[in-house]
Amino acid sequence: MPLSESRSAPAGSIEQALEDCRRELASARALNQRFQAERSELAAVLEGSRDAIWSWDPDGTIVRWNKAAEHLFATAPRR
């Protein structure tokens, strides 16, 4: 019987392990999609803000800023 037709594989079987892996993979993909959507939304909010927003790394180096910060500092970040 093909795995796709199997409704409940015996515990500890290869089929059960594959079924568990498929569920975990589907869950990970769904989480990744949500993460990407939230990241895109946050990026749009930051870029659309009229407030100057920037972030820096633990060493104090500015690593990102939005267009408003670019306007405020009259320069673009070096890449």
A tleap script that builds the chain and sets N, CA, C and O, in Angstrom:
source leaprc.protein.ff14SB
mol = sequence {
  NMET PRO LEU SER GLU SER ARG SER ALA PRO
  ALA GLY SER ILE GLU GLN ALA LEU GLU ASP
  CYS ARG ARG GLU LEU ALA SER ALA ARG ALA
  LEU ASN GLN ARG PHE GLN ALA GLU ARG SER
  GLU LEU ALA ALA VAL LEU GLU GLY SER ARG
  ASP ALA ILE TRP SER TRP ASP PRO ASP GLY
  THR ILE VAL ARG TRP ASN LYS ALA ALA GLU
  HIE LEU PHE ALA THR ALA PRO ARG CARG
}
set mol.1.N position { 0.845 -1.172 0.000 }
set mol.1.CA position { 0.000 0.000 0.000 }
set mol.1.C position { 0.893 1.238 0.000 }
set mol.1.O position { 1.795 1.333 0.832 }
set mol.2.N position { 0.666 2.199 -0.917 }
set mol.2.CA position { 1.473 3.417 -0.953 }
set mol.2.C position { 1.324 4.215 0.342 }
set mol.2.O position { 0.291 4.154 1.008 }
set mol.3.N position { 2.368 4.959 0.682 }
set mol.3.CA position { 2.363 5.737 1.908 }
set mol.3.C position { 1.225 6.745 1.929 }
set mol.3.O position { 0.639 6.989 2.984 }
set mol.4.N position { 0.903 7.333 0.785 }
set mol.4.CA position { -0.155 8.340 0.746 }
set mol.4.C position { -1.517 7.760 1.116 }
set mol.4.O position { -2.407 8.499 1.538 }
set mol.5.N position { -1.691 6.459 0.965 }
set mol.5.CA position { -2.954 5.831 1.328 }
set mol.5.C position { -2.969 5.374 2.776 }
set mol.5.O position { -4.027 5.048 3.316 }
set mol.6.N position { -1.814 5.348 3.403 }
set mol.6.CA position { -1.709 4.896 4.783 }
set mol.6.C position { -2.261 5.961 5.719 }
set mol.6.O position { -1.825 7.111 5.677 }
set mol.7.N position { -3.211 5.587 6.556 }
set mol.7.CA position { -3.817 6.535 7.488 }
set mol.7.C position { -3.093 6.538 8.820 }
set mol.7.O position { -2.894 7.603 9.405 }
set mol.8.N position { -2.703 5.397 9.306 }
set mol.8.CA position { -1.991 5.347 10.576 }
set mol.8.C position { -0.948 4.242 10.505 }
set mol.8.O position { -1.260 3.054 10.590 }
set mol.9.N position { 0.275 4.661 10.349 }
set mol.9.CA position { 1.369 3.694 10.284 }
set mol.9.C position { 1.717 3.248 11.697 }
set mol.9.O position { 1.564 4.015 12.647 }
set mol.10.N position { 2.180 2.023 11.838 }
set mol.10.CA position { 2.561 1.545 13.172 }
set mol.10.C position { 3.647 2.428 13.780 }
set mol.10.O position { 4.548 2.893 13.082 }
set mol.11.N position { 3.548 2.648 15.075 }
set mol.11.CA position { 4.543 3.460 15.766 }
set mol.11.C position { 5.919 2.852 15.595 }
set mol.11.O position { 6.087 1.637 15.695 }
set mol.12.N position { 6.910 3.705 15.335 }
set mol.12.CA position { 8.269 3.224 15.173 }
set mol.12.C position { 8.594 2.736 13.778 }
set mol.12.O position { 9.732 2.345 13.520 }
set mol.13.N position { 7.636 2.745 12.876 }
set mol.13.CA position { 7.903 2.260 11.525 }
set mol.13.C position { 8.536 3.358 10.673 }
set mol.13.O position { 8.483 4.538 11.019 }
set mol.14.N position { 9.121 2.958 9.580 }
set mol.14.CA position { 9.707 3.911 8.639 }
set mol.14.C position { 8.621 4.827 8.097 }
set mol.14.O position { 8.829 6.031 7.943 }
set mol.15.N position { 7.460 4.248 7.809 }
set mol.15.CA position { 6.362 5.053 7.293 }
set mol.15.C position { 5.949 6.122 8.294 }
set mol.15.O position { 5.660 7.257 7.913 }
set mol.16.N position { 5.920 5.766 9.564 }
set mol.16.CA position { 5.565 6.738 10.598 }
set mol.16.C position { 6.624 7.834 10.683 }
set mol.16.O position { 6.296 9.011 10.827 }
set mol.17.N position { 7.876 7.448 10.594 }
set mol.17.CA position { 8.962 8.427 10.638 }
set mol.17.C position { 8.868 9.387 9.457 }
set mol.17.O position { 9.052 10.594 9.620 }
set mol.18.N position { 8.581 8.855 8.262 }
set mol.18.CA position { 8.427 9.703 7.083 }
set mol.18.C position { 7.230 10.636 7.236 }
set mol.18.O position { 7.301 11.812 6.879 }
set mol.19.N position { 6.150 10.115 7.758 }
set mol.19.CA position { 4.951 10.921 7.995 }
set mol.19.C position { 5.260 12.053 8.981 }
set mol.19.O position { 4.835 13.190 8.773 }
set mol.20.N position { 5.989 11.749 10.039 }
set mol.20.CA position { 6.377 12.760 11.023 }
set mol.20.C position { 7.268 13.828 10.381 }
set mol.20.O position { 7.104 15.020 10.641 }
set mol.21.N position { 8.210 13.393 9.545 }
set mol.21.CA position { 9.093 14.331 8.858 }
set mol.21.C position { 8.312 15.246 7.928 }
set mol.21.O position { 8.593 16.443 7.852 }
set mol.22.N position { 7.344 14.697 7.227 }
set mol.22.CA position { 6.522 15.515 6.324 }
set mol.22.C position { 5.734 16.563 7.103 }
set mol.22.O position { 5.622 17.713 6.676 }
set mol.23.N position { 5.189 16.155 8.251 }
set mol.23.CA position { 4.456 17.107 9.091 }
set mol.23.C position { 5.368 18.218 9.594 }
set mol.23.O position { 5.007 19.394 9.564 }
set mol.24.N position { 6.557 17.829 10.057 }
set mol.24.CA position { 7.522 18.812 10.555 }
set mol.24.C position { 7.955 19.771 9.448 }
set mol.24.O position { 8.077 20.975 9.673 }
set mol.25.N position { 8.184 19.234 8.259 }
set mol.25.CA position { 8.581 20.061 7.124 }
set mol.25.C position { 7.473 21.038 6.752 }
set mol.25.O position { 7.739 22.211 6.488 }
set mol.26.N position { 6.243 20.561 6.730 }
set mol.26.CA position { 5.112 21.439 6.416 }
set mol.26.C position { 4.986 22.546 7.455 }
set mol.26.O position { 4.708 23.696 7.113 }
set mol.27.N position { 5.188 22.200 8.713 }
set mol.27.CA position { 5.133 23.188 9.786 }
set mol.27.C position { 6.253 24.208 9.643 }
set mol.27.O position { 6.025 25.407 9.808 }
set mol.28.N position { 7.452 23.748 9.341 }
set mol.28.CA position { 8.590 24.655 9.164 }
set mol.28.C position { 8.361 25.586 7.978 }
set mol.28.O position { 8.698 26.768 8.043 }
set mol.29.N position { 7.798 25.067 6.909 }
set mol.29.CA position { 7.510 25.909 5.736 }
set mol.29.C position { 6.480 26.975 6.073 }
set mol.29.O position { 6.619 28.128 5.663 }
set mol.30.N position { 5.450 26.598 6.814 }
set mol.30.CA position { 4.426 27.558 7.208 }
set mol.30.C position { 5.013 28.646 8.099 }
set mol.30.O position { 4.697 29.823 7.929 }
set mol.31.N position { 5.865 28.263 9.047 }
set mol.31.CA position { 6.526 29.246 9.908 }
set mol.31.C position { 7.416 30.176 9.093 }
set mol.31.O position { 7.441 31.381 9.343 }
set mol.32.N position { 8.141 29.639 8.128 }
set mol.32.CA position { 9.007 30.446 7.284 }
set mol.32.C position { 8.189 31.444 6.461 }
set mol.32.O position { 8.593 32.596 6.304 }
set mol.33.N position { 7.059 31.014 5.946 }
set mol.33.CA position { 6.202 31.920 5.187 }
set mol.33.C position { 5.699 33.058 6.068 }
set mol.33.O position { 5.669 34.212 5.641 }
set mol.34.N position { 5.302 32.733 7.302 }
set mol.34.CA position { 4.847 33.776 8.226 }
set mol.34.C position { 5.982 34.730 8.557 }
set mol.34.O position { 5.782 35.944 8.600 }
set mol.35.N position { 7.166 34.193 8.789 }
set mol.35.CA position { 8.330 35.025 9.085 }
set mol.35.C position { 8.617 35.979 7.924 }
set mol.35.O position { 8.828 37.173 8.138 }
set mol.36.N position { 8.624 35.455 6.703 }
set mol.36.CA position { 8.912 36.280 5.534 }
set mol.36.C position { 7.853 37.371 5.356 }
set mol.36.O position { 8.185 38.506 5.014 }
set mol.37.N position { 6.585 37.035 5.586 }
set mol.37.CA position { 5.510 38.025 5.466 }
set mol.37.C position { 5.674 39.126 6.513 }
set mol.37.O position { 5.519 40.306 6.202 }
set mol.38.N position { 5.984 38.745 7.744 }
set mol.38.CA position { 6.173 39.736 8.806 }
set mol.38.C position { 7.414 40.583 8.548 }
set mol.38.O position { 7.414 41.783 8.822 }
set mol.39.N position { 8.451 39.980 8.033 }
set mol.39.CA position { 9.669 40.728 7.710 }
set mol.39.C position { 9.396 41.746 6.615 }
set mol.39.O position { 9.863 42.882 6.698 }
set mol.40.N position { 8.653 41.358 5.600 }
set mol.40.CA position { 8.309 42.279 4.518 }
set mol.40.C position { 7.448 43.427 5.029 }
set mol.40.O position { 7.633 44.580 4.641 }
set mol.41.N position { 6.508 43.094 5.904 }
set mol.41.CA position { 5.641 44.130 6.473 }
set mol.41.C position { 6.457 45.123 7.299 }
set mol.41.O position { 6.262 46.333 7.186 }
set mol.42.N position { 7.357 44.624 8.117 }
set mol.42.CA position { 8.201 45.500 8.933 }
set mol.42.C position { 9.081 46.381 8.047 }
set mol.42.O position { 9.230 47.572 8.318 }
set mol.43.N position { 9.652 45.820 7.013 }
set mol.43.CA position { 10.495 46.591 6.095 }
set mol.43.C position { 9.685 47.712 5.450 }
set mol.43.O position { 10.179 48.830 5.304 }
set mol.44.N position { 8.453 47.421 5.066 }
set mol.44.CA position { 7.601 48.444 4.456 }
set mol.44.C position { 7.277 49.559 5.447 }
set mol.44.O position { 7.267 50.735 5.082 }
set mol.45.N position { 7.014 49.192 6.693 }
set mol.45.CA position { 6.728 50.197 7.722 }
set mol.45.C position { 7.956 51.079 7.942 }
set mol.45.O position { 7.834 52.303 7.996 }
set mol.46.N position { 9.126 50.475 8.068 }
set mol.46.CA position { 10.351 51.240 8.307 }
set mol.46.C position { 10.671 52.166 7.137 }
set mol.46.O position { 11.013 53.331 7.339 }
set mol.47.N position { 10.562 51.660 5.946 }
set mol.47.CA position { 10.871 52.480 4.777 }
set mol.47.C position { 9.830 53.572 4.551 }
set mol.47.O position { 10.150 54.636 4.020 }
set mol.48.N position { 8.610 53.318 4.944 }
set mol.48.CA position { 7.548 54.300 4.754 }
set mol.48.C position { 7.467 55.336 5.854 }
set mol.48.O position { 6.706 56.298 5.744 }
set mol.49.N position { 8.230 55.158 6.900 }
set mol.49.CA position { 8.178 56.076 8.040 }
set mol.49.C position { 8.846 57.401 7.703 }
set mol.49.O position { 9.857 57.442 7.002 }
set mol.50.N position { 8.262 58.486 8.212 }
set mol.50.CA position { 8.898 59.792 8.060 }
set mol.50.C position { 9.926 60.029 9.166 }
set mol.50.O position { 10.697 60.986 9.108 }
set mol.51.N position { 9.934 59.163 10.162 }
set mol.51.CA position { 10.918 59.255 11.243 }
set mol.51.C position { 12.222 58.599 10.801 }
set mol.51.O position { 12.218 57.594 10.091 }
set mol.52.N position { 13.317 59.177 11.225 }
set mol.52.CA position { 14.624 58.586 10.938 }
set mol.52.C position { 14.810 57.378 11.847 }
set mol.52.O position { 14.714 57.479 13.070 }
set mol.53.N position { 15.077 56.235 11.227 }
set mol.53.CA position { 15.267 54.987 11.973 }
set mol.53.C position { 16.556 54.346 11.496 }
set mol.53.O position { 16.779 54.194 10.295 }
set mol.54.N position { 17.401 53.971 12.443 }
set mol.54.CA position { 18.622 53.269 12.086 }
set mol.54.C position { 18.919 52.203 13.123 }
set mol.54.O position { 18.406 52.237 14.242 }
set mol.55.N position { 19.750 51.265 12.734 }
set mol.55.CA position { 20.156 50.208 13.663 }
set mol.55.C position { 21.664 50.046 13.565 }
set mol.55.O position { 22.276 50.350 12.542 }
set mol.56.N position { 22.243 49.564 14.648 }
set mol.56.CA position { 23.680 49.373 14.670 }
set mol.56.C position { 24.015 48.017 15.259 }
set mol.56.O position { 23.206 47.382 15.935 }
set mol.57.N position { 25.226 47.605 14.981 }
set mol.57.CA position { 25.684 46.313 15.485 }
set mol.57.C position { 26.260 46.483 16.891 }
set mol.57.O position { 26.353 47.609 17.378 }
set mol.58.N position { 26.647 45.395 17.549 }
set mol.58.CA position { 27.176 45.492 18.918 }
set mol.58.C position { 28.425 46.379 19.049 }
set mol.58.O position { 28.727 46.866 20.139 }
set mol.59.N position { 29.143 46.586 17.950 }
set mol.59.CA position { 30.330 47.437 17.991 }
set mol.59.C position { 30.002 48.917 17.847 }
set mol.59.O position { 30.892 49.763 17.936 }
set mol.60.N position { 28.715 49.236 17.623 }
set mol.60.CA position { 28.306 50.634 17.470 }
set mol.60.C position { 28.337 51.136 16.045 }
set mol.60.O position { 28.146 52.328 15.806 }
set mol.61.N position { 28.574 50.251 15.096 }
set mol.61.CA position { 28.576 50.636 13.685 }
set mol.61.C position { 27.152 50.608 13.152 }
set mol.61.O position { 26.441 49.614 13.303 }
set mol.62.N position { 26.740 51.712 12.526 }
set mol.62.CA position { 25.402 51.746 11.932 }
set mol.62.C position { 25.379 50.786 10.749 }
set mol.62.O position { 26.218 50.869 9.852 }
set mol.63.N position { 24.409 49.876 10.758 }
set mol.63.CA position { 24.350 48.860 9.705 }
set mol.63.C position { 23.177 49.061 8.750 }
set mol.63.O position { 23.223 48.591 7.613 }
set mol.64.N position { 22.132 49.749 9.192 }
set mol.64.CA position { 20.963 49.995 8.334 }
set mol.64.C position { 20.316 51.304 8.730 }
set mol.64.O position { 20.347 51.710 9.892 }
set mol.65.N position { 19.724 51.963 7.732 }
set mol.65.CA position { 18.863 53.080 8.043 }
set mol.65.C position { 17.875 53.295 6.923 }
set mol.65.O position { 18.073 52.832 5.800 }
set mol.66.N position { 16.809 54.004 7.243 }
set mol.66.CA position { 15.763 54.213 6.253 }
set mol.66.C position { 15.997 55.531 5.509 }
set mol.66.O position { 16.957 56.249 5.787 }
set mol.67.N position { 15.113 55.836 4.566 }
set mol.67.CA position { 15.241 57.038 3.731 }
set mol.67.C position { 15.185 58.310 4.570 }
set mol.67.O position { 15.887 59.275 4.266 }
set mol.68.N position { 14.371 58.330 5.612 }
set mol.68.CA position { 14.282 59.525 6.459 }
set mol.68.C position { 15.612 59.785 7.157 }
set mol.68.O position { 16.021 60.939 7.277 }
set mol.69.N position { 16.293 58.745 7.619 }
set mol.69.CA position { 17.608 58.914 8.238 }
set mol.69.C position { 18.620 59.371 7.196 }
set mol.69.O position { 19.495 60.188 7.484 }
set mol.70.N position { 18.495 58.844 5.995 }
set mol.70.CA position { 19.371 59.255 4.902 }
set mol.70.C position { 19.217 60.755 4.656 }
set mol.70.O position { 20.202 61.468 4.465 }
set mol.71.N position { 17.981 61.217 4.663 }
set mol.71.CA position { 17.701 62.651 4.456 }
set mol.71.C position { 18.243 63.470 5.640 }
set mol.71.O position { 18.850 64.521 5.439 }
set mol.72.N position { 18.026 62.994 6.854 }
set mol.72.CA position { 18.478 63.700 8.046 }
set mol.72.C position { 19.997 63.860 8.061 }
set mol.72.O position { 20.508 64.937 8.366 }
set mol.73.N position { 20.715 62.788 7.732 }
set mol.73.CA position { 22.160 62.831 7.752 }
set mol.73.C position { 22.759 63.302 6.431 }
set mol.73.O position { 23.973 63.477 6.325 }
set mol.74.N position { 21.918 63.507 5.434 }
set mol.74.CA position { 22.332 63.990 4.117 }
set mol.74.C position { 23.393 63.089 3.479 }
set mol.74.O position { 24.295 63.563 2.788 }
set mol.75.N position { 23.268 61.800 3.721 }
set mol.75.CA position { 24.205 60.841 3.102 }
set mol.75.C position { 23.576 59.456 3.092 }
set mol.75.O position { 22.691 59.152 3.891 }
set mol.76.N position { 24.036 58.647 2.199 }
set mol.76.CA position { 23.577 57.257 2.126 }
set mol.76.C position { 24.575 56.380 2.881 }
set mol.76.O position { 25.752 56.729 2.971 }
set mol.77.N position { 24.125 55.252 3.421 }
set mol.77.CA position { 25.066 54.361 4.115 }
set mol.77.C position { 26.084 53.791 3.128 }
set mol.77.O position { 25.764 53.527 1.969 }
set mol.78.N position { 27.305 53.608 3.605 }
set mol.78.CA position { 28.344 52.977 2.774 }
set mol.78.C position { 28.122 51.486 2.776 }
set mol.78.O position { 27.811 50.904 3.815 }
set mol.79.N position { 28.275 50.869 1.646 }
set mol.79.CA position { 28.069 49.418 1.520 }
set mol.79.C position { 29.350 48.727 1.230 }
set mol.79.O position { 29.374 47.504 1.090 }
savepdb mol mol.pdb
quit
